[in-house]
Amino acid sequence: MKKRLLTALFGILIAVGWMFTIYTPAFSLILAAVAAIAVFEMLKVFEVTNKPFFILCELTAVATTEYAEYKAKLPVPLYAAVAVIVLLALIIMVTDYKRLKFEQVVCGLFCSFLIPAAISAPVLFRDVYIEFPDLFTQADGIFLILFSFFCAWFTDGFALFAGMALGKHKLAPNISPKKTVEGAVGGVLGNLLVSWILWYVFKTKFNLSAYIDIVWLIVSALLLSVVSIFGDLAASTIKRHRGVKDFGNLLPGHGGVMDRFDSSIFVFAAEYAILRFSILFWAA
C-alpha cells in the first residue's frame, strides 16, 4: 500500500506539471507518449512479436493522439488514412503468417486506434471554447479535463478505501475478487462529493459556463463513476483472458500505464460523448 500511495503521489505531481503545458505542443505530446506506452503494453499482452506490425501500431497510436491537436491545420482524409493502416497491417500479416495471427492484428489495431483516441480527449476538452465559443469559456476546458481525471481516479480511490473498510458483497468475484458492492457505492459517492467541490470552486472563482450547472454535474459524475468501475472491470477481464496479473510494471504498486489509465480511458471517451450530446441539447 505504501508503494502504491507513493507512486500515486508522484503521478499527481507529474499531472500538475503536465497541466502547466496545457497551451503548448507538449500537452498533446505527453498524451501521445502515454498512449504509445499503453499500446506497447497491450501488444506485449497479446504476444505480438512481429516488429514491423509493432512499429506500425506504435506510429498509429502517436498519430491518432496528435490528430486531435492538429486536425484543423492538417485536414487529413481520416477514413483513407485508416484504410491505408489496415491494409499495411494485413500485408504484414500475410508476409509473416506463421507468427502474426489475424486475432493479434485485430487486437493490435483496435488498441492502436481506440486507446489513443480516448487518451487525446483532454485536447478536445481544452479546445472546446474555440470550437463552441457561444457555449463555453476557456475555464470550461480546464474544468472538463480535471473533471475527467477526478471521475476516474477518485472513483477508484474511494472504492478502494470503502471496500477495505466496509466491503462484504463481491461485485464481480470471477473477474476481480477484491472489488465489492460497498466499495463501488463508496467510489460513486466519494467522486460525487469531490466533483461537486471542483465544480463549486470553478463556479465561484472562475468563469465557468452557465451550461455546466449542478444538474449536469451530478448526472455526469454519476454516469462517469459507473463507467470508471466497468472500465476497470473490462481491463481486468482482458487480463484474466490473457493470464496476466498486470499489463506492465512501469509504475510500482500499480502495474503498467494501462493498469493506471484503464478506467480513465473509458471515462475520457464517455465524458466526451456526454459533452457532445449535451451540446446538441444546449444549441437547440
C-alpha positions as CSV (number, residue, x, y, z in Angstrom):
1,M,0.0,0.0,0.0
2,K,2.9,2.4,0.8
3,K,4.4,1.9,-2.6
4,R,1.1,2.4,-4.2
5,L,0.4,5.7,-2.4
6,L,3.9,7.0,-3.2
7,T,3.5,6.2,-6.9
8,A,0.1,7.9,-6.8
9,L,1.6,11.0,-5.2
10,F,4.3,11.1,-7.8
11,G,1.7,10.7,-10.5
12,I,-0.3,13.6,-9.2
13,L,2.8,15.8,-9.2
14,I,3.5,14.9,-12.8
15,A,-0.1,15.6,-13.7
16,V,0.1,19.0,-12.1
17,G,3.2,19.8,-14.1
18,W,1.6,18.5,-17.3
19,M,-1.4,20.9,-16.8
20,F,1.1,23.8,-17.0
21,T,1.8,22.8,-20.6
22,I,-1.9,23.0,-21.5
23,Y,-1.5,25.6,-24.2
24,T,1.8,24.2,-25.7
25,P,2.5,21.4,-28.1
26,A,4.0,19.4,-25.1
27,F,0.4,18.9,-23.8
28,S,-0.5,16.5,-26.6
29,L,3.0,15.1,-27.0
30,I,2.9,13.9,-23.4
31,L,-0.5,12.3,-24.0
32,A,0.9,10.7,-27.2
33,A,3.8,9.2,-25.1
34,V,1.3,7.8,-22.6
35,A,-0.8,6.3,-25.5
36,A,2.3,4.8,-27.0
37,I,3.3,3.1,-23.8
38,A,-0.2,1.8,-23.2
39,V,-0.4,0.3,-26.7
40,F,3.1,-1.2,-26.2
41,E,1.9,-2.9,-23.1
42,M,-1.2,-4.2,-24.8
43,L,0.8,-5.6,-27.7
44,K,3.0,-7.4,-25.2
45,V,-0.1,-8.9,-23.5
46,F,-1.3,-10.1,-26.9
47,E,2.2,-11.6,-27.6
48,V,2.8,-9.6,-30.8
49,T,6.4,-10.2,-31.8
50,N,6.4,-9.0,-35.4
51,K,8.5,-5.9,-35.4
52,P,7.0,-4.1,-38.5
53,F,3.5,-4.6,-37.1
54,F,4.7,-3.4,-33.7
55,I,6.1,-0.3,-35.2
56,L,3.0,0.3,-37.3
57,C,0.8,0.1,-34.2
58,E,3.1,2.5,-32.2
59,L,3.2,5.1,-35.0
60,T,-0.6,4.8,-35.3
61,A,-1.0,5.4,-31.6
62,V,1.1,8.6,-31.7
63,A,-0.5,9.8,-34.9
64,T,-4.0,9.2,-33.6
65,T,-3.3,11.2,-30.4
66,E,-1.6,14.0,-32.3
67,Y,-4.5,14.2,-34.7
68,A,-6.7,15.8,-32.0
69,E,-4.0,18.6,-31.8
70,Y,-3.5,19.3,-35.5
71,K,-6.7,18.2,-37.2
72,A,-7.7,21.8,-38.0
73,K,-4.3,22.6,-39.5
74,L,-3.8,19.3,-41.3
75,P,-7.0,18.2,-42.9
76,V,-6.0,14.6,-43.4
77,P,-8.6,12.3,-45.0
78,L,-9.2,10.2,-41.9
79,Y,-11.0,7.3,-43.5
80,A,-8.4,7.0,-46.2
81,A,-5.6,7.0,-43.6
82,V,-7.3,4.3,-41.6
83,A,-7.8,2.2,-44.7
84,V,-4.0,2.5,-45.5
85,I,-3.0,1.5,-42.0
86,V,-5.4,-1.5,-42.0
87,L,-4.1,-2.5,-45.5
88,L,-0.5,-2.3,-44.3
89,A,-1.3,-4.4,-41.3
90,L,-2.9,-7.1,-43.5
91,I,0.1,-7.1,-45.8
92,I,2.5,-7.6,-42.8
93,M,0.2,-10.4,-41.6
94,V,0.4,-12.2,-45.0
95,T,4.2,-11.9,-45.1
96,D,4.6,-13.3,-41.6
97,Y,1.5,-15.5,-41.4
98,K,3.2,-18.1,-39.2
99,R,3.9,-15.7,-36.3
100,L,1.4,-12.9,-36.8
101,K,-2.2,-14.2,-36.3
102,F,-5.3,-12.4,-37.5
103,E,-6.5,-12.1,-33.9
104,Q,-3.3,-10.3,-33.0
105,V,-3.8,-7.9,-35.9
106,V,-7.3,-7.1,-34.9
107,C,-6.5,-6.6,-31.2
108,G,-3.4,-4.5,-32.1
109,L,-5.3,-2.2,-34.5
110,F,-8.2,-2.0,-32.0
111,C,-5.9,-0.8,-29.3
112,S,-3.8,1.5,-31.6
113,F,-6.8,3.4,-32.7
114,L,-9.2,3.4,-29.7
115,I,-6.8,3.9,-26.8
116,P,-5.1,7.0,-28.3
117,A,-8.4,8.4,-29.5
118,A,-9.7,8.3,-25.9
119,I,-6.5,9.5,-24.4
120,S,-6.5,12.5,-26.7
121,A,-9.9,13.7,-25.3
122,P,-8.2,16.2,-22.9
123,V,-7.0,18.1,-26.0
124,L,-10.6,18.3,-27.3
125,F,-11.8,19.4,-23.8
126,R,-9.1,22.1,-23.8
127,D,-10.2,23.5,-27.2
128,V,-14.0,23.3,-26.6
129,Y,-14.2,27.1,-26.1
130,I,-12.6,27.6,-29.5
131,E,-14.9,25.1,-31.3
132,F,-18.1,26.4,-29.5
133,P,-17.4,30.0,-28.4
134,D,-21.0,30.7,-27.8
135,L,-21.4,27.9,-25.3
136,F,-18.1,27.6,-23.4
137,T,-15.3,29.7,-21.8
138,Q,-11.6,28.9,-21.6
139,A,-12.1,27.9,-17.9
140,D,-14.6,25.2,-19.1
141,G,-11.9,23.3,-20.9
142,I,-9.7,23.2,-17.8
143,F,-12.6,22.1,-15.7
144,L,-13.6,19.3,-18.1
145,I,-10.0,18.0,-18.1
146,L,-9.8,18.0,-14.3
147,F,-13.3,16.6,-14.0
148,S,-12.5,13.6,-16.2
149,F,-9.4,12.7,-14.1
150,F,-11.4,13.2,-10.9
151,C,-14.1,10.8,-12.0
152,A,-11.6,8.1,-12.9
153,W,-9.1,8.5,-10.1
154,F,-11.4,9.4,-7.2
155,T,-13.9,6.7,-8.0
156,D,-11.1,4.2,-7.9
157,G,-9.5,5.7,-4.8
158,F,-12.7,6.0,-2.7
159,A,-13.8,2.5,-3.9
160,L,-10.5,1.0,-2.6
161,F,-10.8,2.5,0.8
162,A,-14.6,2.0,1.1
163,G,-14.1,-1.6,0.1
164,M,-11.4,-2.2,2.7
165,A,-13.5,-0.7,5.4
166,L,-17.0,-1.9,4.6
167,G,-16.7,-4.4,1.8
168,K,-18.7,-7.6,2.3
169,H,-20.6,-8.3,-1.0
170,K,-18.4,-9.2,-4.0
171,L,-19.1,-7.1,-7.1
172,A,-17.6,-9.4,-9.8
173,P,-15.9,-12.3,-8.0
174,N,-14.9,-14.1,-11.2
175,I,-13.3,-11.1,-12.7
176,S,-11.9,-9.0,-9.8
177,P,-12.4,-10.8,-6.4
178,K,-11.3,-7.8,-4.3
179,K,-13.9,-5.4,-5.6
180,T,-17.1,-5.1,-3.6
181,V,-20.5,-3.6,-4.0
182,E,-19.9,-1.4,-0.9
183,G,-16.6,-0.2,-2.5
184,A,-18.4,0.6,-5.7
185,V,-21.0,2.7,-3.9
186,G,-18.3,4.4,-1.8
187,G,-16.5,5.2,-5.0
188,V,-19.5,6.7,-6.7
189,L,-20.5,8.8,-3.6
190,G,-16.9,9.9,-2.9
191,N,-16.4,11.0,-6.5
192,L,-19.7,12.9,-6.4
193,L,-18.6,14.9,-3.4
194,V,-15.1,15.7,-4.8
195,S,-16.6,16.6,-8.2
196,W,-19.0,19.0,-6.6
197,I,-16.2,20.7,-4.7
198,L,-14.3,21.1,-8.0
199,W,-17.4,22.5,-9.7
200,Y,-18.1,24.9,-6.8
201,V,-14.6,26.2,-7.0
202,F,-14.7,26.8,-10.7
203,K,-18.3,28.2,-10.5
204,T,-17.4,30.8,-7.8
205,K,-13.8,31.6,-8.6
206,F,-13.6,31.2,-12.4
207,N,-15.7,32.0,-15.4
208,L,-17.4,28.6,-15.7
209,S,-20.2,28.5,-18.3
210,A,-23.8,28.6,-17.1
211,Y,-24.5,25.5,-19.2
212,I,-22.3,23.4,-16.9
213,D,-24.7,23.6,-14.0
214,I,-25.3,21.4,-10.9
215,V,-27.7,19.1,-12.7
216,W,-25.3,18.4,-15.5
217,L,-22.5,17.8,-12.9
218,I,-24.5,15.3,-10.9
219,V,-25.7,13.3,-13.8
220,S,-22.3,13.3,-15.5
221,A,-20.4,12.4,-12.3
222,L,-22.8,9.5,-11.6
223,L,-22.5,8.2,-15.1
224,L,-18.8,8.6,-15.3
225,S,-18.3,6.8,-12.0
226,V,-20.2,3.8,-13.3
227,V,-18.2,3.9,-16.5
228,S,-15.0,4.1,-14.5
229,I,-16.0,1.0,-12.5
230,F,-17.0,-1.0,-15.6
231,G,-13.8,0.2,-17.4
232,D,-11.7,-1.2,-14.6
233,L,-13.6,-4.5,-14.8
234,A,-13.2,-4.6,-18.6
235,A,-9.5,-4.3,-18.2
236,S,-9.5,-7.0,-15.5
237,T,-11.4,-9.2,-17.9
238,I,-8.7,-8.8,-20.5
239,K,-6.0,-9.7,-18.0
240,R,-8.0,-12.7,-16.9
241,H,-8.3,-13.9,-20.5
242,R,-4.7,-13.4,-21.2
243,G,-3.5,-14.9,-17.9
244,V,-1.5,-11.9,-16.7
245,K,-1.7,-10.0,-13.4
246,D,-0.8,-6.6,-14.7
247,F,-0.4,-5.0,-18.1
248,G,3.1,-3.8,-17.2
249,N,5.5,-3.0,-14.4
250,L,6.4,0.6,-15.1
251,L,4.5,2.0,-12.1
252,P,5.4,0.4,-8.7
253,G,2.3,-0.7,-6.8
254,H,0.1,0.0,-9.9
255,G,1.5,-2.2,-12.6
256,G,1.7,-0.6,-16.0
257,V,0.3,2.6,-17.7
258,M,-2.7,0.6,-18.8
259,D,-3.3,-0.5,-15.2
260,R,-3.4,3.1,-14.1
261,F,-5.2,4.5,-17.1
262,D,-7.7,1.7,-17.8
263,S,-10.7,3.4,-16.2
264,S,-9.5,6.9,-17.3
265,I,-9.6,5.8,-21.0
266,F,-13.3,4.8,-20.7
267,V,-14.1,7.9,-18.7
268,F,-12.4,10.2,-21.2
269,A,-14.4,8.7,-24.1
270,A,-17.7,8.7,-22.1
271,E,-17.3,12.3,-21.0
272,Y,-16.7,13.5,-24.5
273,A,-19.8,11.6,-25.6
274,I,-21.8,13.2,-22.8
275,L,-20.4,16.6,-23.7
276,R,-21.3,16.3,-27.4
277,F,-24.8,15.1,-26.7
278,S,-25.2,18.0,-24.2
279,I,-24.1,20.5,-26.9
280,L,-26.8,19.2,-29.2
281,F,-29.4,20.0,-26.4
282,W,-27.9,23.3,-25.4
283,A,-27.6,24.6,-29.0
284,A,-31.1,23.6,-29.9
